[in-house]
């Protein structure tokens, strides 16, 4: 099968999928005749084709997969037609708690409350309901409290390919300036460094604000 035919198939798969497509998923469609490396290359070429031709749609790399989205310049027009597009609005307490989880995962409810100085029960319920966080395991201490971490939906919502793309705290928009001190994170720490630290500490692998509309 030639590259142009494969890219047509990839384009069709992206169009019908409402979630980012993983290379491993796509390999199941094609079978062993196409390698993961070739699929990565063809996804990149298809993505470049869309950008160079200034198409109404874009192909983005998010949550360790590829997804077709609306060109950001056209989002307002799409929103006027489809006013039922789901937009997640986070309160300040929810955003603060989510940021702490993202940068210090995995951690327990008690640890979050020690950092924030307030009860986070309601906030945790909200973030769990929105699928932005999940239970990743239990901490090996007395009582074995639940550990929390971010999800693939978190990556999708914030337009991140993976946790290594998490911005430094200085780059974050809308996060209180005192969060750097509260979270115990140096402003010079990069997302990659924090993600590596979190990965080393996790007992189990975790799945890991753009508002681009789905096509």
Order of alpha helices (4+ residues) and beta strands (2+ residues): alpha-alpha-alpha-beta-beta-alpha-alpha-beta-alpha-alpha-beta-beta-alpha-alpha-alpha
